[in-house]
Amino acid sequence: MIQKLFSYFIPIKIFKKKSSRSKTIEVTWANGELVLDSQNTNYSYGSLQRILRYGLRNIGYQKIIEMDHILLLGVAGGSVVKTLVDEIEYKGKITGIEIDPEMIEVANKYFNLNEIKKFDIIIDDAFEFTLKTKEKYDLIIIDIFEDTHMPNFLFEKFFSERICYLLKDEGFVLFNTMILDEAHNVRNRKYISEINPKLFKTKTLPRIEDHNELIIIEKVA
């Protein structure tokens, strides 16, 4: 494909649309691969896939292979799903929660997300879903952005406690955050300080791809 070839020299945008939830959705050939972006940041594949792959590797691929059910809050183009299924060869169930139906339409058309087995997409608000679900999960991946903005509810103590409640014993949370200023550093430190150290271990993987910090929470059996 000519576009793929030329993308090693210059990014080639092949799709762009306005979205009521995500403002702008763009699909671009970059360095020989399709990536999904918002106006100001990468949403799937590209740098985001590298960031979440790094977090999954830190948890341990062998541990992930042995898991039964993974919850993904924020699907976008589904690059982390492709990492789980294609690279780690995870065979269990994945449930993805995405608030923007237009995003899923693009993910299905350009990234074949609807062809992945044992992957269920639910169009819902992540906060509302976590209140309703009766399942418990081995791994909860939180990757929710509105362009470069992260909704405030993600860092509220009530939400973090609910997320931790939904973990099985020895389960993990992988939380992708963006650090753009000192206030964001303070926000993340406060978030970590509110996790019960008697029940959970926490660690951070800072300054990944310049502006991202991963928070990993492990439930102690």
C-alpha positions as CSV (number, residue, x, y, z in Angstrom):
1,M,0.0,0.0,0.0
2,I,1.4,3.3,-1.1
3,Q,0.1,5.3,1.9
4,K,1.7,2.8,4.3
5,L,5.0,3.1,2.5
6,F,5.0,6.9,2.4
7,S,4.0,7.1,6.1
8,Y,7.6,6.2,7.1
9,F,8.5,9.7,5.8
10,I,5.4,11.7,6.7
11,P,2.1,10.9,8.5
12,I,-0.8,10.4,6.2
13,K,-4.3,11.2,7.5
14,I,-7.0,9.0,6.0
15,F,-10.0,9.7,8.2
16,K,-11.2,12.6,10.3
17,K,-14.6,13.3,11.9
18,K,-16.1,15.4,14.7
19,S,-17.4,13.4,17.7
20,S,-19.8,14.7,20.4
21,R,-17.8,12.9,23.0
22,S,-14.2,12.9,21.7
23,K,-14.3,16.2,19.8
24,T,-12.1,14.9,16.9
25,I,-11.4,11.3,15.8
26,E,-8.5,10.9,13.3
27,V,-7.0,7.8,11.7
28,T,-3.5,8.2,10.4
29,W,-0.8,6.1,8.7
30,A,2.4,6.8,10.8
31,N,5.6,4.8,10.5
32,G,3.9,2.0,8.7
33,E,1.0,1.5,11.0
34,L,-2.5,2.9,11.5
35,V,-3.0,5.0,14.6
36,L,-6.1,6.5,16.2
37,D,-5.8,10.0,17.6
38,S,-7.8,12.9,19.0
39,Q,-6.9,16.4,18.2
40,N,-4.0,16.6,20.7
41,T,-3.1,13.1,21.7
42,N,-2.8,9.5,20.7
43,Y,-5.8,7.4,21.5
44,S,-4.8,3.9,20.3
45,Y,-1.8,2.2,18.7
46,G,1.3,4.3,18.4
47,S,2.6,5.6,21.7
48,L,-0.5,4.6,23.7
49,Q,0.0,0.9,22.8
50,R,3.7,1.1,23.9
51,I,2.7,2.7,27.2
52,L,0.1,0.0,28.1
53,R,2.3,-2.8,26.8
54,Y,5.0,-1.6,29.2
55,G,2.5,-1.7,32.1
56,L,1.3,-5.2,31.2
57,R,4.9,-6.4,30.9
58,N,5.5,-5.0,34.4
59,I,2.5,-7.0,35.8
60,G,3.9,-10.1,34.0
61,Y,2.7,-11.7,30.9
62,Q,2.5,-15.2,32.5
63,K,0.2,-13.9,35.2
64,I,-2.0,-12.3,32.6
65,I,-2.2,-15.5,30.5
66,E,-3.6,-17.3,33.6
67,M,-6.4,-14.7,34.2
68,D,-10.0,-15.4,33.5
69,H,-11.6,-12.0,33.0
70,I,-10.2,-8.6,32.2
71,L,-12.1,-5.3,32.3
72,L,-11.1,-2.4,30.1
73,L,-12.5,1.0,30.9
74,G,-12.0,3.1,27.8
75,V,-11.6,1.2,24.6
76,A,-11.0,3.7,21.8
77,G,-9.3,1.8,18.9
78,G,-8.6,-1.3,21.1
79,S,-4.8,-1.4,20.9
80,V,-4.5,-2.9,24.3
81,V,-6.9,-5.6,23.3
82,K,-4.7,-6.4,20.4
83,T,-1.7,-6.5,22.7
84,L,-3.5,-8.9,25.0
85,V,-4.8,-11.2,22.3
86,D,-2.1,-11.1,19.6
87,E,1.1,-10.5,21.6
88,I,0.4,-12.0,25.1
89,E,-1.9,-14.7,23.6
90,Y,-4.4,-14.2,26.4
91,K,-7.4,-16.6,25.8
92,G,-9.8,-15.4,28.5
93,K,-12.7,-13.0,28.4
94,I,-12.3,-9.2,27.9
95,T,-15.1,-6.8,28.6
96,G,-14.6,-3.3,27.2
97,I,-16.6,-0.2,28.3
98,E,-16.6,2.7,25.9
99,I,-18.9,5.8,26.2
100,D,-18.5,7.0,22.6
101,P,-20.3,4.8,20.0
102,E,-18.7,6.8,17.1
103,M,-15.3,5.7,18.4
104,I,-16.3,2.0,18.2
105,E,-17.6,2.5,14.7
106,V,-14.2,3.7,13.7
107,A,-12.4,1.0,15.6
108,N,-14.4,-1.7,13.9
109,K,-13.9,-0.2,10.4
110,Y,-10.2,0.5,10.5
111,F,-8.9,-1.8,13.3
112,N,-11.3,-4.8,13.0
113,L,-12.1,-4.7,16.6
114,N,-15.3,-6.6,16.1
115,E,-13.4,-9.6,14.8
116,I,-11.7,-10.4,18.1
117,K,-13.2,-13.4,19.9
118,K,-14.1,-13.3,23.6
119,F,-14.2,-9.5,23.5
120,D,-17.5,-7.8,24.4
121,I,-18.0,-4.1,24.0
122,I,-20.6,-2.3,26.1
123,I,-21.5,1.3,25.2
124,D,-21.8,2.8,28.7
125,D,-20.3,5.4,31.1
126,A,-17.4,3.8,33.0
127,F,-18.5,5.2,36.3
128,E,-22.1,3.9,35.8
129,F,-20.9,0.5,34.7
130,T,-18.7,0.0,37.7
131,L,-21.6,0.7,40.0
132,K,-23.8,-1.8,38.2
133,T,-21.6,-4.7,37.5
134,K,-21.7,-7.8,39.7
135,E,-18.6,-9.4,38.2
136,K,-15.2,-9.5,39.8
137,Y,-12.1,-9.1,37.6
138,D,-8.5,-10.3,37.5
139,L,-7.3,-7.1,35.8
140,I,-8.9,-3.7,35.4
141,I,-7.3,-1.4,32.9
142,I,-8.3,2.3,33.1
143,D,-7.5,4.3,30.0
144,I,-10.0,7.1,29.9
145,F,-9.3,10.4,28.2
146,E,-11.2,13.2,26.6
147,D,-8.4,14.5,24.4
148,T,-5.8,15.4,27.0
149,H,-8.3,15.8,29.8
150,M,-9.0,13.1,32.4
151,P,-12.4,13.1,34.0
152,N,-12.3,14.1,37.7
153,F,-14.3,11.0,38.9
154,L,-11.3,8.8,38.0
155,F,-9.4,10.2,41.0
156,E,-12.2,10.4,43.5
157,K,-11.8,8.1,46.5
158,F,-15.3,6.6,46.0
159,F,-14.4,5.4,42.5
160,S,-11.0,4.0,43.4
161,E,-12.5,2.1,46.3
162,R,-15.2,0.7,43.9
163,I,-12.5,-0.3,41.4
164,C,-10.5,-2.1,44.1
165,Y,-13.7,-3.8,45.4
166,L,-14.2,-5.3,41.9
167,L,-10.8,-7.0,41.9
168,K,-10.4,-10.7,42.6
169,D,-7.7,-11.8,45.1
170,E,-4.3,-11.2,43.6
171,G,-5.9,-9.0,40.9
172,F,-4.4,-5.9,39.4
173,V,-5.4,-2.4,38.3
174,L,-3.4,-0.8,35.5
175,F,-4.3,3.0,35.5
176,N,-2.9,5.1,32.7
177,T,-2.7,8.8,33.7
178,M,-1.3,11.9,32.0
179,I,1.0,14.4,33.8
180,L,1.1,17.8,32.2
181,D,1.9,20.0,35.2
182,E,2.6,19.9,39.0
183,A,-1.1,19.8,39.8
184,H,-1.3,16.5,38.1
185,N,1.6,15.2,40.1
186,V,-0.2,16.3,43.3
187,R,-3.4,14.6,42.1
188,N,-1.6,11.3,41.5
189,R,0.2,11.3,44.8
190,K,-3.1,12.0,46.6
191,Y,-4.8,9.1,44.7
192,I,-2.1,6.7,45.7
193,S,-2.2,7.8,49.3
194,E,-5.9,6.9,49.5
195,I,-5.3,3.3,48.5
196,N,-5.5,1.0,51.6
197,P,-1.9,-0.3,52.1
198,K,-3.1,-3.2,54.2
199,L,-5.1,-4.6,51.4
200,F,-3.2,-3.4,48.3
201,K,0.3,-2.8,47.0
202,T,0.8,0.2,44.7
203,K,3.6,1.4,42.5
204,T,4.1,4.0,39.8
205,L,5.9,3.8,36.4
206,P,6.6,7.5,35.8
207,R,7.4,9.5,32.7
208,I,6.6,7.0,30.0
209,E,6.5,8.6,26.5
210,D,7.2,12.0,28.3
211,H,3.8,12.7,29.8
212,N,2.3,9.4,31.0
213,E,2.5,7.8,34.4
214,L,1.1,4.3,35.0
215,I,-0.3,3.4,38.5
216,I,-0.4,-0.3,39.3
217,I,-2.5,-1.6,42.2
218,E,-2.2,-5.2,43.3
219,K,-4.7,-6.8,45.6
220,V,-3.0,-8.8,48.4
221,A,-4.5,-12.3,48.8
